[in-house]
């Protein structure tokens, strides 16, 4: 596992953007992509790069259920605003989780690179604590700590999503390469536990110890 300490958020995003560009320039490419605050700068940088996205396919990690289709925080809309509308990717090459996501991914040639963020409870995608390492894409109930972290964005507790579709841990581990982005000292302790303590389903991120090609990029702010 390669671990890189970055001086700040922009530096981290630039380094990961360079990796993405390098991989895409070498072959047709299938990307697993996150949402949330952490990858925003990465997407901002990528859309300014001279990349031909026409042969790239993107597979998002997760999506809320029970959120109105026009809601700006729905991940499909988030990705369109921050990324997809700015690049020449084909609409038919954009994928979001379904209950047969494994079949969809396999049919398209499997994931080459999956980029992850880290939740404060060690979730990756929406694989909350207790998720089995052999889990596949499925509907999940969001952990109380996850819902509490979303209240500010959605306005109040009752408007906050309770369920979501997520790519499974095993699905993520099937990716040829994985990059984990972590920003903020509030996540440093759970990151260290996930990387160096015994893997456990109660720290889903610790499953990454089982993969042979993981790069971790961390910044304090």
N, C-alpha and C positions, 0 to 999 in steps of 0.2 A: 504494500500500500504506500503510495507516494503522498506525502503531506507537505503542503506549501503554505507558509505563513506570509500573508500579503500585507503591505503597509496600510492599505485602506481599501474601501469598497470598489472604487474605480479601478485601482490596480488589479484587484482580483478579477473583476469583470473583463478587463482587457486581456488578461492572460488566458482566461477560459475562451474568450472570443477567438483568440489566435488558434487555439486547439481546434475549435469547431471549423474554422476556415480551412485549416490544414487537412482535416479529415474529409471535408466535402470536396476539396480540390483533388483528392486522390481517387475517389470512387463515387458511384451512386450511393446515396446515404439515407439511412433510417434513423431519425432522432427521436428519443424520448424526452419530452420537455415538461418543465414545471411551470407553475404560476406563483403568485404571491409577490411580496416586495423584493425578495432577494434577487431574482433574475431580471428585474426591470432594466437595470443598467446594461446587463449583458445583451438584452434584445435591442436596446438603444444603440449599442455599438455595432451589433451584427447588421442591422438594417442599413448602416452607412458603409459597410464593406462591399467591395465589388465581387459579389458571389452570384453565380447562376444557381438559383434555387429550383429550377424547373424539373430536376431529377431527384429532388430531396422529398422525402415523406416525413411528416411529423406526427408523433403519437403522444398526445398529452397524458399526463399521469393520472389525472382525476377530474371529477366534475361534480358540482352540487346537484342534488335532486330537490324538487319542490321549490325552486327559485324561478320567478317569471322569466320567460325566454328573452325579454328585452332588458333584464337587469344588468347594469354595467359590471357587476362583480361576478356574474356567471363566467366561468373560465373560458368558455367559447368566445364570449364578447371581449373579455380581457385580452386574449391572445390576438384577436382581430385588431384591436386598437393599438396594442403595443408592438405587434410583430407582423402578423400575416398580411395586413393590408398594405404594408410598406415594401414587400418583396414579391418576386415573380413566381411564387409557389403556385402550383395548380390546386384549385379547390378540391379536386378529387384526391389529392395527396395529403389532405389534412384529416386527422383522425382523433376522435375523443372516445373515452371508455364506453364500452358496451358490455353486455353480459357474455358475449362470445369474443371478447377482445383478443384472447390468445389465438383463436383461429384467424382473426383479421391480421394480427401481427405476423403469424407464421405464413399466411398466404402472401404477404408482401415481402417476405425474405428475412424476417426477424430484425431485432433492434441492433444497430451497430454501436451507438453511443447513447446512453441515458444520463441526463443531467438531473440531479436531485437537490432539493432543499432539505433542511432539517427543522422539524418542529421542536418546541421547547420540551415536549414529552418524549422526544426521540422518534416521533413518527417520520416515515418517509412516504411520499405520496400521502394517501389517507389510510395507510396501514398503522392503526393506532396500537398502543400497548396491548399485548395479548394476541396479536396477529401471528399466526403460524408462519414459519419461514417457507413452507411449501405452498402458501396461499396463492391463489390465482385471482384474476380480476373479478370483482364482486361488489355488491351493495354493502355498505358498512354504516353503522351508527357512529357518529362523531363523538369522540371523548369529550367529557365535560370541560377539560382544560382547553381543548381546541375550540369548542363553542365559546368559551369565555374570551378567548383571544380574538374572536370574530365580531364580538358585540359592537365594538367601536365602529367597525366598517359598516355593519348592517343596521345600526341605529338603536336597537334594543334586543333583549334576549329572545323575545317572541318572534322577531323577524329573522333571527339567525338560523341558518340551515342546521338540520339535525342528522340528515343522512346524505350519503354521497356514493358515487361510483368511483372505484379506485383500481389502478393497476396493482396486481398482487406482488408480494415480495419475491416469489419464485419467478414471476414474469420479469421483474427488474433484474434479478440475478442472472437471467438468461441472456441479458445484453452482453455484447462482446466487451464493451468498455463502459465504465461508470465514473462520473464526476460528481462529487458532493460539494455543494456550495454552502458555506456557513458564515454568517455575518452577525457579529454582536457578542460581547462578553457574556451576556445572559445565557448564551448557548454553549459556552466553552466547557462547563462542567459536564453536561450531558453528552457533548461530543467526545470528551476524553473517556468517559465511562463506556461509550459505545465502541470506541476504537480499541481500548486496552483491557477492559474487563471481559469476563467470559460472555460469549454471545447468549442472549436470552430473548425470548419473545416479548418480554416486558420493556425491552429497549429495541424496537424494530430496526433501528439503524445499525445495531450490532451485527445484523445479518451480513453486512457488507464485508465483514472479516472473512466470509466464506468465498468471496470472489477473488479471482487472481489478477484483475486489472482495474483497480480503483485508485483514483486520484482525489485527494481532499484539498480544497482551497479554503483557508480560514482568514478572516480579518476581524479586528476588534470593533471596527465601526465603518 
